[in-house]
Amino acid sequence: MAKNADPSGRRLITFSISHRHVAFFLLLLMLVVGTVLGASGYLALQGAARLQQDLQSHLKADETARQEEVLHATAAYLRSRLFNLLYNVDIEKLNEEIAQIRSWLPVTRFLVSDRTGRILSDGTLDNRLYGAPLALPMPALAEEESIIRPTAEGLELSFVIGYGKIIAGFANVKLSNAPLETALRRLNTASDQLWQNYRQELTRLAVAATLTMILLGGLLSILLSRILARPLTEMAKVARGYAEGQPEPALPVQSNDELDQLTQALNKLAQDLRNSHELLDQAQRIARLGSWSWQPGGPELRWSAEVYRIFGTHPSAFTPTVDGMLGFIKFDQRDQIRKYFTLPLQEARLQQEITLVCPGGEERIVLLQAEMSTLDASGRRLVGTIQDITERKH
């Protein structure tokens, strides 16, 4: 910068080329830093919004699939559990069983009909629907013993109540998805507030960085991008893991910024879902009823925690396979059970009492049930239940 005089004697301030280049470079750098920060913030917000939607979709899909698997197993159990009560038209005992089911499932309606489709009980004392016709998917029930259909409020389960080929009647159960929807609404409310706070913080950060990081703008933009991208990458990884069966997102909480507050909200949602799983596990333990499934062509079985308890073993000590399970069964019953795993799935319906020999030598009598299921995209598989009925037999 130089000072020169004009013809009138006034002193003028002029800028050299270097000064103009510096000014131009500073303005350009400010524009680049501002653009990079703005783009990073925009992409981070867009990515976080998409991630939120993906997480909700994965959580809802996984929970729905888990509920359907449990409902098929429950229907197989209730089919024989309610048979004697319905066959003897013991309405009082039927209502007691319905009340017990309501205590561990979010049931909004439970109707039991005779084999002609006339309602015998709706689980209430006044029983206002007695004698009314029950709308059932009869063509589907003729092929499968339990049918699950989605409704606006949740899921609808229809199943046959019978023993073997004897049909005593039918049941129609409607279940609410209110617990899952409530958890998702809490997540949405918390997320919206976190996004608003995050946008405000990001604006202040951009202004401060533009003013103070002119010479280091490029480095700051790279660092900021890494800071913003890392938690989003971790969230995406956990979302994929949850969709593949991970019991709960284990997102690290390192500070107290908006992204980490979102992490805490997601961990809270995962904890709520895990509590629901624990309630189901407790219900199976009380009923001494475990669930299992098997994919044809694969060696391993999928057991619930109660199945391990019934067999007297633990997941860390035993990996369930078809041959491994047969090893617990009394020798003279093994071939009869083995053949069900070689039949075509559409013929592999199983309901049989067998004797288990646990690792300590204890013998237990269990009711083994199974049928074909097509719950997910992996194809057909065999699902069933194992109930400890030793006390009932002695």
ZAMARGU-4260 file (C-alpha; in steps of 0.2 Angstrom, whole numbers, plus 5000, padded with zeros to 4 digits):
<rodrens>
0) 5000/5000/5000 | 5007/5017/4995 | 5002/5035/4998 | 5003/5047/4983 | 4997/5065/4980
5) 4985/5071/4967 | 4987/5088/4957 | 4977/5097/4971 | 4989/5091/4984 | 4978/5078/4992
10) 4986/5062/4998 | 4978/5046/4990 | 4979/5028/4996 | 4983/5015/4982 | 4985/4996/4983
15) 4999/4987/4975 | 4996/4972/4964 | 5002/4961/4979 | 4990/4969/4990 | 4976/4966/4978
20) 4981/4948/4976 | 4982/4945/4995 | 4965/4953/4996 | 4958/4942/4982 | 4966/4927/4989
25) 4958/4930/5006 | 4941/4933/4999 | 4943/4917/4989 | 4949/4907/5004 | 4934/4914/5014
30) 4922/4909/5000 | 4930/4891/4999 | 4930/4889/5018 | 4912/4895/5019 | 4907/4884/5005
35) 4916/4869/5012 | 4908/4871/5029 | 4891/4874/5022 | 4892/4859/5011 | 4899/4848/5025
40) 4885/4854/5036 | 4872/4851/5023 | 4878/4834/5018 | 4880/4829/5037 | 4862/4834/5040
45) 4855/4825/5025 | 4865/4810/5029 | 4859/4810/5047 | 4841/4812/5041 | 4843/4797/5029
50) 4851/4787/5043 | 4837/4791/5055 | 4824/4785/5042 | 4835/4769/5039 | 4837/4765/5057
55) 4818/4767/5060 | 4815/4756/5045 | 4827/4743/5050 | 4821/4743/5068 | 4803/4741/5063
60) 4806/4728/5050 | 4817/4718/5063 | 4804/4719/5077 | 4790/4715/5065 | 4799/4699/5059
65) 4803/4694/5077 | 4785/4696/5082 | 4779/4686/5068 | 4791/4672/5072 | 4786/4672/5090
70) 4767/4672/5086 | 4769/4657/5075 | 4778/4648/5089 | 4765/4654/5101 | 4750/4648/5090
75) 4758/4631/5089 | 4759/4631/5108 | 4741/4637/5111 | 4734/4625/5098 | 4736/4611/5110
80) 4735/4621/5125 | 4717/4627/5122 | 4711/4611/5114 | 4704/4603/5130 | 4696/4619/5136
85) 4688/4622/5120 | 4683/4604/5117 | 4674/4604/5134 | 4667/4621/5131 | 4675/4627/5148
90) 4673/4646/5145 | 4679/4651/5162 | 4696/4642/5159 | 4697/4649/5142 | 4695/4667/5149
95) 4709/4663/5162 | 4721/4657/5148 | 4716/4673/5138 | 4720/4684/5153 | 4737/4676/5155
100) 4741/4678/5136 | 4736/4697/5138 | 4749/4699/5152 | 4764/4695/5141 | 4757/4700/5123
105) 4750/4717/5118 | 4733/4709/5114 | 4719/4721/5109 | 4706/4707/5104 | 4706/4688/5107
110) 4691/4679/5100 | 4688/4660/5101 | 4675/4651/5091 | 4669/4634/5089 | 4673/4623/5073
115) 4658/4631/5064 | 4665/4649/5067 | 4653/4655/5080 | 4661/4665/5094 | 4661/4656/5111
120) 4672/4669/5121 | 4680/4686/5118 | 4689/4685/5135 | 4678/4696/5144 | 4665/4693/5158
125) 4650/4700/5149 | 4655/4691/5132 | 4645/4702/5121 | 4651/4694/5105 | 4645/4677/5110
130) 4637/4668/5095 | 4642/4680/5082 | 4651/4674/5067 | 4670/4675/5067 | 4677/4681/5050
135) 4692/4669/5047 | 4704/4666/5032 | 4697/4648/5030 | 4705/4644/5013 | 4722/4649/5021
140) 4719/4640/5037 | 4715/4624/5027 | 4733/4624/5021 | 4742/4632/5037 | 4738/4630/5055
145) 4742/4649/5059 | 4740/4664/5048 | 4748/4681/5052 | 4741/4697/5043 | 4746/4715/5045
150) 4733/4728/5050 | 4732/4746/5052 | 4734/4744/5071 | 4747/4730/5071 | 4746/4711/5067
155) 4731/4699/5066 | 4734/4681/5071 | 4722/4667/5066 | 4725/4649/5070 | 4717/4632/5072
160) 4714/4625/5089 | 4715/4606/5088 | 4725/4591/5092 | 4732/4581/5078 | 4718/4580/5065
165) 4704/4584/5077 | 4698/4602/5076 | 4689/4610/5091 | 4688/4628/5084 | 4698/4643/5079
170) 4706/4658/5087 | 4708/4676/5081 | 4720/4688/5090 | 4724/4706/5086 | 4740/4713/5093
175) 4745/4731/5094 | 4761/4739/5088 | 4759/4753/5100 | 4775/4749/5110 | 4786/4750/5094
180) 4777/4766/5088 | 4779/4774/5104 | 4797/4771/5104 | 4799/4778/5087 | 4789/4793/5091
185) 4800/4797/5106 | 4815/4795/5094 | 4807/4807/5081 | 4804/4820/5095 | 4821/4819/5102
190) 4829/4819/5085 | 4820/4834/5079 | 4826/4844/5093 | 4843/4838/5091 | 4843/4843/5073
195) 4838/4860/5077 | 4851/4863/5090 | 4864/4855/5078 | 4860/4867/5064 | 4862/4882/5076
200) 4878/4876/5083 | 4884/4873/5065 | 4880/4890/5060 | 4890/4898/5074 | 4904/4886/5070
205) 4904/4891/5052 | 4905/4910/5056 | 4919/4908/5069 | 4929/4897/5057 | 4927/4908/5042
210) 4934/4923/5053 | 4948/4914/5062 | 4953/4900/5050 | 4957/4910/5034 | 4974/4903/5032
215) 4970/4886/5039 | 4953/4884/5030 | 4957/4870/5020 | 4964/4860/5034 | 4949/4864/5045
220) 4937/4859/5032 | 4945/4842/5030 | 4946/4840/5049 | 4927/4845/5051 | 4922/4833/5037
225) 4931/4819/5047 | 4923/4824/5063 | 4906/4824/5055 | 4908/4809/5045 | 4915/4797/5058
230) 4899/4796/5069 | 4888/4794/5054 | 4898/4780/5048 | 4897/4771/5064 | 4879/4774/5065
235) 4877/4766/5047 | 4888/4751/5052 | 4877/4748/5068 | 4861/4750/5058 | 4867/4737/5046
240) 4872/4726/5061 | 4855/4728/5069 | 4847/4723/5053 | 4857/4707/5053 | 4852/4702/5070
245) 4863/4712/5082 | 4853/4713/5098 | 4856/4732/5101 | 4866/4746/5094 | 4882/4748/5104
250) 4886/4766/5099 | 4900/4775/5108 | 4897/4791/5118 | 4912/4801/5118 | 4906/4819/5122
255) 4890/4829/5124 | 4887/4837/5107 | 4872/4835/5096 | 4877/4819/5087 | 4882/4810/5104
260) 4865/4815/5111 | 4857/4807/5096 | 4868/4792/5100 | 4861/4792/5117 | 4844/4792/5111
265) 4847/4778/5099 | 4855/4768/5113 | 4840/4771/5124 | 4828/4765/5110 | 4839/4749/5108
270) 4838/4747/5127 | 4819/4748/5126 | 4819/4735/5113 | 4830/4724/5123 | 4819/4725/5138
275) 4804/4719/5127 | 4815/4704/5122 | 4819/4701/5140 | 4800/4701/5144 | 4797/4688/5130
280) 4811/4677/5137 | 4804/4678/5154 | 4787/4673/5147 | 4795/4658/5139 | 4804/4653/5155
285) 4788/4654/5165 | 4778/4644/5152 | 4793/4632/5150 | 4791/4634/5131 | 4806/4638/5119
290) 4806/4642/5101 | 4818/4636/5087 | 4820/4637/5069 | 4831/4628/5055 | 4835/4633/5037
295) 4836/4618/5026 | 4854/4615/5020 | 4862/4624/5035 | 4869/4614/5049 | 4865/4625/5063
300) 4848/4627/5072 | 4842/4644/5080 | 4837/4642/5098 | 4829/4654/5110 | 4836/4655/5128
305) 4823/4644/5135 | 4827/4629/5123 | 4845/4630/5130 | 4838/4629/5148 | 4827/4614/5144
310) 4841/4605/5136 | 4852/4609/5151 | 4866/4618/5141 | 4872/4636/5137 | 4876/4645/5121
315) 4894/4647/5126 | 4895/4628/5128 | 4885/4621/5114 | 4881/4626/5096 | 4864/4619/5091
320) 4864/4608/5076 | 4853/4594/5070 | 4865/4581/5074 | 4869/4589/5091 | 4850/4590/5095
325) 4848/4572/5091 | 4862/4568/5103 | 4851/4573/5117 | 4836/4563/5112 | 4834/4545/5118
330) 4842/4533/5106 | 4826/4523/5101 | 4818/4540/5096 | 4832/4548/5086 | 4828/4540/5069
335) 4810/4545/5070 | 4814/4563/5073 | 4829/4563/5061 | 4817/4559/5046 | 4808/4576/5049
340) 4823/4585/5044 | 4825/4575/5028 | 4806/4577/5022 | 4801/4591/5010 | 4796/4606/5021
345) 4778/4606/5016 | 4777/4588/5023 | 4788/4591/5039 | 4774/4595/5052 | 4779/4588/5068
350) 4770/4586/5085 | 4778/4572/5096 | 4783/4569/5114 | 4801/4564/5116 | 4813/4561/5130
355) 4829/4571/5132 | 4844/4565/5142 | 4853/4581/5149 | 4871/4583/5151 | 4869/4578/5170
360) 4860/4563/5166 | 4843/4570/5170 | 4828/4564/5159 | 4815/4577/5153 | 4799/4574/5143
365) 4796/4587/5131 | 4783/4591/5117 | 4792/4595/5101 | 4782/4604/5088 | 4787/4611/5071
370) 4780/4617/5054 | 4785/4626/5038 | 4787/4645/5038 | 4790/4658/5025 | 4793/4673/5037
375) 4808/4681/5028 | 4817/4683/5012 | 4829/4669/5016 | 4816/4657/5010 | 4806/4643/5018
380) 4812/4636/5035 | 4806/4625/5049 | 4800/4633/5065 | 4794/4626/5080 | 4793/4625/5099
385) 4799/4614/5113 | 4789/4613/5129 | 4795/4604/5145 | 4780/4594/5151 | 4790/4583/5163
390) 4779/4588/5178 | 4763/4585/5168 | 4768/4567/5165 | 4773/4563/5183
</rodrens>
